């Protein structure tokens, strides 16, 4: 029962972080927190898919958090759909972030699906 309550608590926190309903406009946010919230929301869809996190040391990013989280959702959903083939022996999504210089970062979300046909 405690495990179930903790799981519900994590989902509620992730949904709140994901939607950022109480925030508007541009804010400085932790990019990795938004990605992790999106992963928690998609947990059911990610069954059987290994998530590899290769997070670099990133500064907070000035952005509109709700819109950026929606981008993460769309990218991860596309990756999940690319892994729908039953012929894949392993299903994996790799998320890599890195700081390029003082003003630029790089974020890569890759899957090992067959690509667009």
PyMOL commands that place a pseudoatom at each C-alpha (Angstrom):
pseudoatom trace, name=CA, resn=UNK, resi=1, chain=A, elem=C, hetatm=0, pos=[0.000, 0.000, 0.000]
pseudoatom trace, name=CA, resn=UNK, resi=2, chain=A, elem=C, hetatm=0, pos=[2.875, 2.361, 0.801]
pseudoatom trace, name=CA, resn=UNK, resi=3, chain=A, elem=C, hetatm=0, pos=[4.515, 1.584, -2.552]
pseudoatom trace, name=CA, resn=UNK, resi=4, chain=A, elem=C, hetatm=0, pos=[1.247, 2.381, -4.331]
pseudoatom trace, name=CA, resn=UNK, resi=5, chain=A, elem=C, hetatm=0, pos=[0.829, 5.630, -2.420]
pseudoatom trace, name=CA, resn=UNK, resi=6, chain=A, elem=C, hetatm=0, pos=[4.430, 6.618, -3.201]
pseudoatom trace, name=CA, resn=UNK, resi=7, chain=A, elem=C, hetatm=0, pos=[3.872, 5.846, -6.897]
pseudoatom trace, name=CA, resn=UNK, resi=8, chain=A, elem=C, hetatm=0, pos=[0.734, 8.027, -6.959]
pseudoatom trace, name=CA, resn=UNK, resi=9, chain=A, elem=C, hetatm=0, pos=[2.633, 10.788, -5.146]
pseudoatom trace, name=CA, resn=UNK, resi=10, chain=A, elem=C, hetatm=0, pos=[5.424, 10.662, -7.777]
pseudoatom trace, name=CA, resn=UNK, resi=11, chain=A, elem=C, hetatm=0, pos=[2.904, 10.786, -10.630]
pseudoatom trace, name=CA, resn=UNK, resi=12, chain=A, elem=C, hetatm=0, pos=[1.113, 13.788, -9.139]
pseudoatom trace, name=CA, resn=UNK, resi=13, chain=A, elem=C, hetatm=0, pos=[4.402, 15.652, -8.616]
pseudoatom trace, name=CA, resn=UNK, resi=14, chain=A, elem=C, hetatm=0, pos=[5.495, 14.793, -12.155]
pseudoatom trace, name=CA, resn=UNK, resi=15, chain=A, elem=C, hetatm=0, pos=[2.216, 15.958, -13.653]
pseudoatom trace, name=CA, resn=UNK, resi=16, chain=A, elem=C, hetatm=0, pos=[2.464, 19.197, -11.723]
pseudoatom trace, name=CA, resn=UNK, resi=17, chain=A, elem=C, hetatm=0, pos=[6.059, 19.723, -12.822]
pseudoatom trace, name=CA, resn=UNK, resi=18, chain=A, elem=C, hetatm=0, pos=[5.232, 18.733, -16.393]
pseudoatom trace, name=CA, resn=UNK, resi=19, chain=A, elem=C, hetatm=0, pos=[2.270, 21.048, -16.841]
pseudoatom trace, name=CA, resn=UNK, resi=20, chain=A, elem=C, hetatm=0, pos=[3.606, 23.917, -14.709]
pseudoatom trace, name=CA, resn=UNK, resi=21, chain=A, elem=C, hetatm=0, pos=[0.028, 25.140, -14.320]
pseudoatom trace, name=CA, resn=UNK, resi=22, chain=A, elem=C, hetatm=0, pos=[1.005, 27.593, -11.634]
pseudoatom trace, name=CA, resn=UNK, resi=23, chain=A, elem=C, hetatm=0, pos=[3.726, 29.196, -13.768]
pseudoatom trace, name=CA, resn=UNK, resi=24, chain=A, elem=C, hetatm=0, pos=[3.615, 31.309, -16.888]
pseudoatom trace, name=CA, resn=UNK, resi=25, chain=A, elem=C, hetatm=0, pos=[6.224, 33.041, -18.984]
pseudoatom trace, name=CA, resn=UNK, resi=26, chain=A, elem=C, hetatm=0, pos=[9.934, 32.472, -19.238]
pseudoatom trace, name=CA, resn=UNK, resi=27, chain=A, elem=C, hetatm=0, pos=[11.715, 30.945, -16.232]
pseudoatom trace, name=CA, resn=UNK, resi=28, chain=A, elem=C, hetatm=0, pos=[15.073, 29.387, -15.458]
pseudoatom trace, name=CA, resn=UNK, resi=29, chain=A, elem=C, hetatm=0, pos=[14.506, 25.639, -15.116]
pseudoatom trace, name=CA, resn=UNK, resi=30, chain=A, elem=C, hetatm=0, pos=[16.490, 22.438, -14.794]
pseudoatom trace, name=CA, resn=UNK, resi=31, chain=A, elem=C, hetatm=0, pos=[16.217, 20.640, -18.139]
pseudoatom trace, name=CA, resn=UNK, resi=32, chain=A, elem=C, hetatm=0, pos=[16.750, 17.222, -16.569]
pseudoatom trace, name=CA, resn=UNK, resi=33, chain=A, elem=C, hetatm=0, pos=[13.831, 17.694, -14.165]
pseudoatom trace, name=CA, resn=UNK, resi=34, chain=A, elem=C, hetatm=0, pos=[11.498, 18.245, -17.117]
pseudoatom trace, name=CA, resn=UNK, resi=35, chain=A, elem=C, hetatm=0, pos=[12.801, 15.131, -18.872]
pseudoatom trace, name=CA, resn=UNK, resi=36, chain=A, elem=C, hetatm=0, pos=[12.429, 13.018, -15.723]
pseudoatom trace, name=CA, resn=UNK, resi=37, chain=A, elem=C, hetatm=0, pos=[8.870, 14.254, -15.165]
pseudoatom trace, name=CA, resn=UNK, resi=38, chain=A, elem=C, hetatm=0, pos=[8.005, 13.289, -18.732]
pseudoatom trace, name=CA, resn=UNK, resi=39, chain=A, elem=C, hetatm=0, pos=[9.541, 9.828, -18.274]
pseudoatom trace, name=CA, resn=UNK, resi=40, chain=A, elem=C, hetatm=0, pos=[7.492, 9.248, -15.115]
pseudoatom trace, name=CA, resn=UNK, resi=41, chain=A, elem=C, hetatm=0, pos=[4.303, 10.272, -16.926]
pseudoatom trace, name=CA, resn=UNK, resi=42, chain=A, elem=C, hetatm=0, pos=[5.145, 7.841, -19.761]
pseudoatom trace, name=CA, resn=UNK, resi=43, chain=A, elem=C, hetatm=0, pos=[6.116, 4.942, -17.472]
pseudoatom trace, name=CA, resn=UNK, resi=44, chain=A, elem=C, hetatm=0, pos=[3.288, 2.695, -18.705]
pseudoatom trace, name=CA, resn=UNK, resi=45, chain=A, elem=C, hetatm=0, pos=[4.237, 3.276, -22.354]
pseudoatom trace, name=CA, resn=UNK, resi=46, chain=A, elem=C, hetatm=0, pos=[7.913, 2.624, -21.586]
pseudoatom trace, name=CA, resn=UNK, resi=47, chain=A, elem=C, hetatm=0, pos=[7.385, -0.958, -20.402]
pseudoatom trace, name=CA, resn=UNK, resi=48, chain=A, elem=C, hetatm=0, pos=[10.088, -3.130, -21.959]
pseudoatom trace, name=CA, resn=UNK, resi=49, chain=A, elem=C, hetatm=0, pos=[12.132, -0.114, -23.089]
pseudoatom trace, name=CA, resn=UNK, resi=50, chain=A, elem=C, hetatm=0, pos=[15.468, 0.636, -21.462]
pseudoatom trace, name=CA, resn=UNK, resi=51, chain=A, elem=C, hetatm=0, pos=[16.137, 4.335, -20.800]
pseudoatom trace, name=CA, resn=UNK, resi=52, chain=A, elem=C, hetatm=0, pos=[19.825, 5.280, -20.857]
pseudoatom trace, name=CA, resn=UNK, resi=53, chain=A, elem=C, hetatm=0, pos=[20.522, 8.634, -19.242]
pseudoatom trace, name=CA, resn=UNK, resi=54, chain=A, elem=C, hetatm=0, pos=[23.770, 10.384, -20.122]
pseudoatom trace, name=CA, resn=UNK, resi=55, chain=A, elem=C, hetatm=0, pos=[23.227, 13.722, -18.430]
pseudoatom trace, name=CA, resn=UNK, resi=56, chain=A, elem=C, hetatm=0, pos=[25.912, 16.380, -18.519]
pseudoatom trace, name=CA, resn=UNK, resi=57, chain=A, elem=C, hetatm=0, pos=[26.327, 19.239, -16.073]
pseudoatom trace, name=CA, resn=UNK, resi=58, chain=A, elem=C, hetatm=0, pos=[23.881, 21.806, -17.445]
pseudoatom trace, name=CA, resn=UNK, resi=59, chain=A, elem=C, hetatm=0, pos=[22.989, 25.256, -16.157]
pseudoatom trace, name=CA, resn=UNK, resi=60, chain=A, elem=C, hetatm=0, pos=[19.364, 26.215, -15.690]
pseudoatom trace, name=CA, resn=UNK, resi=61, chain=A, elem=C, hetatm=0, pos=[17.748, 27.075, -19.009]
pseudoatom trace, name=CA, resn=UNK, resi=62, chain=A, elem=C, hetatm=0, pos=[15.648, 30.197, -19.626]
pseudoatom trace, name=CA, resn=UNK, resi=63, chain=A, elem=C, hetatm=0, pos=[12.498, 28.936, -21.350]
pseudoatom trace, name=CA, resn=UNK, resi=64, chain=A, elem=C, hetatm=0, pos=[8.759, 28.425, -21.114]
pseudoatom trace, name=CA, resn=UNK, resi=65, chain=A, elem=C, hetatm=0, pos=[8.784, 25.177, -19.100]
pseudoatom trace, name=CA, resn=UNK, resi=66, chain=A, elem=C, hetatm=0, pos=[5.358, 23.845, -20.114]
pseudoatom trace, name=CA, resn=UNK, resi=67, chain=A, elem=C, hetatm=0, pos=[6.151, 24.201, -23.795]
pseudoatom trace, name=CA, resn=UNK, resi=68, chain=A, elem=C, hetatm=0, pos=[9.580, 22.601, -23.413]
pseudoatom trace, name=CA, resn=UNK, resi=69, chain=A, elem=C, hetatm=0, pos=[8.069, 19.683, -21.497]
pseudoatom trace, name=CA, resn=UNK, resi=70, chain=A, elem=C, hetatm=0, pos=[5.581, 19.211, -24.343]
pseudoatom trace, name=CA, resn=UNK, resi=71, chain=A, elem=C, hetatm=0, pos=[8.536, 18.960, -26.745]
pseudoatom trace, name=CA, resn=UNK, resi=72, chain=A, elem=C, hetatm=0, pos=[10.063, 16.230, -24.537]
pseudoatom trace, name=CA, resn=UNK, resi=73, chain=A, elem=C, hetatm=0, pos=[6.731, 14.406, -24.521]
pseudoatom trace, name=CA, resn=UNK, resi=74, chain=A, elem=C, hetatm=0, pos=[6.497, 14.498, -28.326]
pseudoatom trace, name=CA, resn=UNK, resi=75, chain=A, elem=C, hetatm=0, pos=[10.097, 13.353, -28.840]
pseudoatom trace, name=CA, resn=UNK, resi=76, chain=A, elem=C, hetatm=0, pos=[9.753, 10.485, -26.386]
pseudoatom trace, name=CA, resn=UNK, resi=77, chain=A, elem=C, hetatm=0, pos=[6.407, 9.407, -27.845]
pseudoatom trace, name=CA, resn=UNK, resi=78, chain=A, elem=C, hetatm=0, pos=[7.988, 9.332, -31.318]
pseudoatom trace, name=CA, resn=UNK, resi=79, chain=A, elem=C, hetatm=0, pos=[10.817, 7.183, -29.948]
pseudoatom trace, name=CA, resn=UNK, resi=80, chain=A, elem=C, hetatm=0, pos=[8.333, 4.822, -28.270]
pseudoatom trace, name=CA, resn=UNK, resi=81, chain=A, elem=C, hetatm=0, pos=[6.416, 4.437, -31.526]
pseudoatom trace, name=CA, resn=UNK, resi=82, chain=A, elem=C, hetatm=0, pos=[9.670, 3.743, -33.407]
pseudoatom trace, name=CA, resn=UNK, resi=83, chain=A, elem=C, hetatm=0, pos=[10.302, 0.860, -30.993]
pseudoatom trace, name=CA, resn=UNK, resi=84, chain=A, elem=C, hetatm=0, pos=[6.897, -0.753, -31.544]
pseudoatom trace, name=CA, resn=UNK, resi=85, chain=A, elem=C, hetatm=0, pos=[8.302, -3.425, -33.880]
pseudoatom trace, name=CA, resn=UNK, resi=86, chain=A, elem=C, hetatm=0, pos=[8.181, -6.870, -32.273]
pseudoatom trace, name=CA, resn=UNK, resi=87, chain=A, elem=C, hetatm=0, pos=[11.343, -7.837, -34.208]
pseudoatom trace, name=CA, resn=UNK, resi=88, chain=A, elem=C, hetatm=0, pos=[13.680, -5.726, -32.064]
pseudoatom trace, name=CA, resn=UNK, resi=89, chain=A, elem=C, hetatm=0, pos=[15.671, -7.873, -29.630]
pseudoatom trace, name=CA, resn=UNK, resi=90, chain=A, elem=C, hetatm=0, pos=[16.270, -4.891, -27.340]
pseudoatom trace, name=CA, resn=UNK, resi=91, chain=A, elem=C, hetatm=0, pos=[14.446, -1.591, -27.140]
pseudoatom trace, name=CA, resn=UNK, resi=92, chain=A, elem=C, hetatm=0, pos=[16.410, 1.387, -25.941]
pseudoatom trace, name=CA, resn=UNK, resi=93, chain=A, elem=C, hetatm=0, pos=[16.073, 5.163, -25.746]
pseudoatom trace, name=CA, resn=UNK, resi=94, chain=A, elem=C, hetatm=0, pos=[19.211, 7.159, -24.993]
pseudoatom trace, name=CA, resn=UNK, resi=95, chain=A, elem=C, hetatm=0, pos=[18.990, 10.699, -23.641]
pseudoatom trace, name=CA, resn=UNK, resi=96, chain=A, elem=C, hetatm=0, pos=[22.243, 12.642, -23.798]
pseudoatom trace, name=CA, resn=UNK, resi=97, chain=A, elem=C, hetatm=0, pos=[22.765, 16.214, -22.655]
pseudoatom trace, name=CA, resn=UNK, resi=98, chain=A, elem=C, hetatm=0, pos=[25.946, 18.227, -22.723]
pseudoatom trace, name=CA, resn=UNK, resi=99, chain=A, elem=C, hetatm=0, pos=[27.139, 21.777, -22.372]
pseudoatom trace, name=CA, resn=UNK, resi=100, chain=A, elem=C, hetatm=0, pos=[28.847, 22.957, -25.557]
pseudoatom trace, name=CA, resn=UNK, resi=101, chain=A, elem=C, hetatm=0, pos=[29.993, 26.365, -24.304]
pseudoatom trace, name=CA, resn=UNK, resi=102, chain=A, elem=C, hetatm=0, pos=[28.810, 29.176, -22.046]
pseudoatom trace, name=CA, resn=UNK, resi=103, chain=A, elem=C, hetatm=0, pos=[25.695, 29.898, -24.120]
pseudoatom trace, name=CA, resn=UNK, resi=104, chain=A, elem=C, hetatm=0, pos=[24.863, 26.573, -25.803]
pseudoatom trace, name=CA, resn=UNK, resi=105, chain=A, elem=C, hetatm=0, pos=[23.787, 23.132, -24.723]
pseudoatom trace, name=CA, resn=UNK, resi=106, chain=A, elem=C, hetatm=0, pos=[23.014, 20.000, -26.706]
pseudoatom trace, name=CA, resn=UNK, resi=107, chain=A, elem=C, hetatm=0, pos=[20.241, 17.488, -26.075]
pseudoatom trace, name=CA, resn=UNK, resi=108, chain=A, elem=C, hetatm=0, pos=[19.943, 14.223, -28.010]
pseudoatom trace, name=CA, resn=UNK, resi=109, chain=A, elem=C, hetatm=0, pos=[17.124, 11.719, -27.725]
pseudoatom trace, name=CA, resn=UNK, resi=110, chain=A, elem=C, hetatm=0, pos=[17.872, 8.557, -29.724]
pseudoatom trace, name=CA, resn=UNK, resi=111, chain=A, elem=C, hetatm=0, pos=[16.159, 5.226, -30.097]
pseudoatom trace, name=CA, resn=UNK, resi=112, chain=A, elem=C, hetatm=0, pos=[17.348, 1.995, -31.678]
pseudoatom trace, name=CA, resn=UNK, resi=113, chain=A, elem=C, hetatm=0, pos=[14.226, 1.566, -33.805]
pseudoatom trace, name=CA, resn=UNK, resi=114, chain=A, elem=C, hetatm=0, pos=[14.291, 1.014, -37.546]
pseudoatom trace, name=CA, resn=UNK, resi=115, chain=A, elem=C, hetatm=0, pos=[13.652, 4.656, -38.408]
pseudoatom trace, name=CA, resn=UNK, resi=116, chain=A, elem=C, hetatm=0, pos=[11.083, 6.033, -40.785]
pseudoatom trace, name=CA, resn=UNK, resi=117, chain=A, elem=C, hetatm=0, pos=[9.863, 3.670, -43.472]
for i in range(1, 117): cmd.bond("trace and resi %d" % i, "trace and resi %d" % (i + 1))
show_as sticks, trace
zoom trace
